[in-house]
Amino acid sequence: MAKKKLITEAVYVTFRPFLSPWPWLYKWQVVISTDFSFLLLAFCMLAGGYMSDEILAKLNGGEVTPLTAKRKNSVFSDIDMSRWKDYLGDIITDTLWLLGARDRSDTHSGDYHGNFVPQIAYQVINRYTKSGEIVLDLFSGMGTTLIECCHLGRHGIGVELNSDVVKASSSRIYASDTPYNTSAELINADSASDEVRDLVLRQCEKFGRKNVQHVILHPPYWDIIKFNDDERDLACAPTCEDFLMRFGKVVRNAYELLEKDRFMTLVIGDKYAKGELVPLSFECMNVCRNIGFKLKAINVKDIQGNEKAKGKQSNLWKYRALKQGFYVFKHEYIMIFRK
Ligand SMILES: C[S@@+](CC[C@H](N)C(=O)[O-])C[C@H]1O[C@@H](n2cnc3c(N)ncnc32)[C@H](O)[C@@H]1O
């Protein structure tokens, strides 16, 4: 409380002169002649801008002030920290993501086997990018990320190997609501290739930037869903080691294309093979860390209601789980990394 008063006093002493000539003269005389603590107060004022959030929060009785919050605003999102509580109904800050039913608004649809719910892209784009920045999705699929980019005023670049999927998704992306002056571009290429970096960088230049400000990766969960017969498709990898090696090439490209200090989202689940759980998620997580990404979060997302085949045969799966001693997957991971 005393420290809080100290800050208030410092503000008063400093700014009072600009309001009225006589009281400040009196104030300064009193302070200067009786107590040199005004030097300390001035120091507090000057140092305030350089203090950590924790110290400033303590000085202000535990609350992070709008002053400190404002200083943090511009780093990686448009979230106005001076009114951070207003965002809590919309932006998730916990590790358990209960997203509910798929958002089917605008041109979003759940008909592409393996696409994620748009709420994932909504969350990470709002949390980790600013308006007009570039989001890169290296496994674009039916364009869920790019459609959300259109909605939220970000430029989107999607890379997708399957040309039929590129065609189908482009009509959805271009028909989607785009209220801001941004564009979404699809590149038909192998995200594990060296060439993809130049292709993405060329697109960045067209958007007036040198690199991308967020990357989303939603790879095939190895061979769970067969997307096509192209051997460059990660789902066609003959072994888990081969899948991880190819995934590593994609992550290396992501690392090079991402702006320093910015974030990458990995959406991934596990699989069973030959009576054993294959922890693909954690294997992929380690690939990202070994390439140099810092792990920021392992979020668990509920997949109930959005899973396709298992949803229809849930009793059969429960029976098998009881009989064979395993648990039916009801979650996947949204991992957040920082460069
Ligand atoms: C899990 S899906 C992504 C779905 C996407 N998040 C959506 O919401 O529509 C994975 C996608 O990666 C594509 N893919 C697989 N291997 C690839 C590669 N080497 N380069 C680019 N795309 C690839 C597949 O064709 C598939 O569309």
The ligand as an SDF file (V2000), in Angstrom:
LIG
                    3D

 27 29  0  0  0  0  0  0  0  0999 V2000
   -4.6510  -33.9500  -41.7130 C   0  0  0  0  0  0  0  0  0  0  0  0
   -4.8390  -33.2540  -43.2960 S   0  0  0  0  0  0  0  0  0  0  0  0
   -4.9190  -31.5340  -42.9910 C   0  0  0  0  0  0  0  0  0  0  0  0
   -6.3220  -31.0480  -42.9660 C   0  0  0  0  0  0  0  0  0  0  0  0
   -6.4420  -29.5630  -42.7820 C   0  0  0  0  0  0  0  0  0  0  0  0
   -5.9870  -29.1280  -41.4970 N   0  0  0  0  0  0  0  0  0  0  0  0
   -7.9100  -29.1430  -42.9260 C   0  0  0  0  0  0  0  0  0  0  0  0
   -8.5130  -28.6860  -41.9540 O   0  0  0  0  0  0  0  0  0  0  0  0
   -8.4620  -29.3560  -44.0100 O   0  0  0  0  0  0  0  0  0  0  0  0
   -3.2480  -33.4970  -43.9540 C   0  0  0  0  0  0  0  0  0  0  0  0
   -3.0840  -32.9850  -45.3870 C   0  0  0  0  0  0  0  0  0  0  0  0
   -1.7040  -33.0020  -45.7130 O   0  0  0  0  0  0  0  0  0  0  0  0
   -1.5590  -33.3230  -47.0800 C   0  0  0  0  0  0  0  0  0  0  0  0
   -0.1680  -33.7950  -47.2550 N   0  0  0  0  0  0  0  0  0  0  0  0
    0.3560  -34.9990  -46.9520 C   0  0  0  0  0  0  0  0  0  0  0  0
    1.6670  -35.0400  -47.2300 N   0  0  0  0  0  0  0  0  0  0  0  0
    1.9960  -33.8150  -47.6990 C   0  0  0  0  0  0  0  0  0  0  0  0
    3.2020  -33.2240  -48.1470 C   0  0  0  0  0  0  0  0  0  0  0  0
    4.3500  -33.9080  -48.1950 N   0  0  0  0  0  0  0  0  0  0  0  0
    3.1740  -31.9300  -48.5610 N   0  0  0  0  0  0  0  0  0  0  0  0
    2.0140  -31.2200  -48.5400 C   0  0  0  0  0  0  0  0  0  0  0  0
    0.8450  -31.7350  -48.1400 N   0  0  0  0  0  0  0  0  0  0  0  0
    0.8280  -33.0190  -47.7040 C   0  0  0  0  0  0  0  0  0  0  0  0
   -2.6410  -34.3530  -47.3390 C   0  0  0  0  0  0  0  0  0  0  0  0
   -2.9940  -34.4080  -48.7010 O   0  0  0  0  0  0  0  0  0  0  0  0
   -3.7860  -33.8200  -46.4380 C   0  0  0  0  0  0  0  0  0  0  0  0
   -4.6460  -33.0150  -47.1920 O   0  0  0  0  0  0  0  0  0  0  0  0
  1  2  1  0
  2  3  1  0
  2 10  1  0
  3  4  1  0
  4  5  1  0
  5  6  1  0
  5  7  1  0
  7  8  2  0
  7  9  1  0
 10 11  1  0
 11 12  1  0
 11 26  1  0
 12 13  1  0
 13 14  1  0
 13 24  1  0
 14 15  1  0
 14 23  1  0
 15 16  2  0
 16 17  1  0
 17 18  1  0
 17 23  2  0
 18 19  1  0
 18 20  2  0
 20 21  1  0
 21 22  2  0
 22 23  1  0
 24 25  1  0
 24 26  1  0
 26 27  1  0
M  CHG  2   2   1   9  -1
M  END
$$$$
